[in-house]
Amino acid sequence: MKIIKKRSGKPSYRPHQPFWPIMLSFILAMYLTILPVSDWPWDYRPPWSVLVVLFWCFATPRQVGIFTAFLVGLLLDVLTGALLGQHALALSVTAYLALVLRPRIRIFPQWQQAFFVALILLAERLLTLWIIAATGQPIPALTYWISALVGLAFWPIMAWLLVPFERRLEMS
């Protein structure tokens, strides 16, 4: 609980904002990430967890930050069977970029924010590719980069779906 001093000098208590919409969106993003699909659309999936981390870093930077992104990345590493820390590092850097660029990006409408999000997604893909190459894993095909473009297409839709939850968090 946060203590807020009133003008009268007596402290007033304000409960923390609810965390359930944020948790629910992360759980849904991870479910969509591990949802089994056939081989051909695998490279065309948007990076759901990265998009959700970006949205919540833009919307509520006091609740979702680098540490939350790191924990989500570790959980994603465990769920996908990736090298432990691969997604954690990539999501932490992504969250850092989102928090640093937040004041510049939030002033634009959603469709223009999508281009900044695409640049951050490309940076995340580049960092993940660097980790893959550094660990001696086979380098993915060129379709590896398409997920950033698909994320660009899904950003306005996902932001439109999550904005009502953001407004509820602001009101409480």
N, C-alpha and C positions, 0 to 999 in steps of 0.2 A: 504494500500500500504506500502511496505517496502522501507525504504530509504537506499540506498547503497552508500557509499562514494567511489568515484573513486580516482585514484592516483593524479589527477589534483586538488582534494579537493572539486570539485563540486558534490553535491548529485545527484544520479540517482534514478529514481523510477522504481520499478519492481512490476507489479500487482500480486495479490495473485493467487495461482494455482486454477484452476477450481475445484469446489466441486461437479459438476453434476454427474460424474461417481460414486462417493461414495454414493450420495443420491439415485441415480437410483438403485444401488445394494442393499441398505437397503430397499427401497420400494419393490423391487422384493423379497427379503428375507422374508419380513413381509407378502407379498401376498402369498408366498408359505407356510408360517406358518399357515395362517388362511384359506387356500384353503380347502374346504370341501371334505373329503374322507370318505369312509365307515369305520366301526369300526376296522376291523382287521389290516389295515396297519398303524393305528394311532401311535402305539409304534415304528414303523420302519421308521418313518420320521427322516431325519437328522435335527439337530438343526440349521436351516438356518441362523437365526440372529446371533447366536454365532459364526458360521463359518465365516460370513461376518465381524463381529467385529474383530475376530482373524486375518483375512487376512489383513484388513486395518490397524490394529495396527502393524502388521509386516511390511507392505509396506510403510505406511506414518504415522509414529508415531507423527509427528507434527500436522497433520490434524485430526486424529482420535485417541482419547485417552479415558481416564476414563470418562470424562464428556459426550462425545459423546455416549459412551456405556451406561451411565446412562440414557440419554434422549431416546435412542433407547429402552432400557429396560422399561422405563415408558410407552412409546407408545405401546410396546408389551403387557404390563400389561393391558392397556385399550382395545386393540384389542382382546385379548384372554379372558378377563374377569377374570383374575387371581387376587390374592391379590395384591393391589397396592404397588409396591416396590419389589415384589418377583423377577421378571426378572431384574429389575433395579439393585438390589444388586448383583445378580448372574453375570450379564454382566459387572458390574463395577469391580468385583473381577477378572473376566476372562480377561478383558482389562489390569488390573494391572499385572497379571501374564504374559500376552503376552508382555507387555512393558518391564518388568524386564528380561524376558528370551529371548527377541528378539535378542540381540547380539550373544547368544549361538546357537539359532535355525536357524538363517538366513544363516549360513555357510553350512548347510546341503542341499542336493538335496530334491526336493518336496516329494519323496516317504519316505525319512527318517524324514522329518518334520512332516509327518502325524502321526508318533508315539508320538511325543511331543504334537501335537494337540490333540491326543486321551487322553493323560494324563490330559491336560487342560480341555477337554470336560468331563472327569470323575470327575474332581474337581468341575466343574459347576453343574453336576448332583448331586453330593454329597451335595453341598451347597443348591441346590433347594430342595433336599430331607429333609435336616435339617429344612428348612423354612416350608415345608409341615407338618413335624412332630411337630414343635414348635407351629403351629397355630391350631393343632388339626384336621387337615384334614386326611382322610383315607390314609394309606400308600399304594403307588402303588405296582403293582405286579413286579416280577423280570424282566419282559419285559421292564420296565422303563429304564434299563441300556443299552438296545440294541441301543438306538438312538446315544450313544457315539460311538459304533462300526460302525454304519452306517455313522456317521460323519467322522470316520477314512477312510472309503471307498470313500466318496465323496470329501475329502479334495484335493487330486491331481487334480480331474476334475474341481472343483470350482476354484482352484488356476490357472489352465491352462486357464480357461475362463476369469479371472479377471486380469491376468498379462498384456495383451495389454493395458488395461486402466491404470494400474500402470505405464507403460512405457510412455504413453501419459502425465500423470501427471508430470513425471520426466522431460520430454522434455519441457514442458511449463513453 
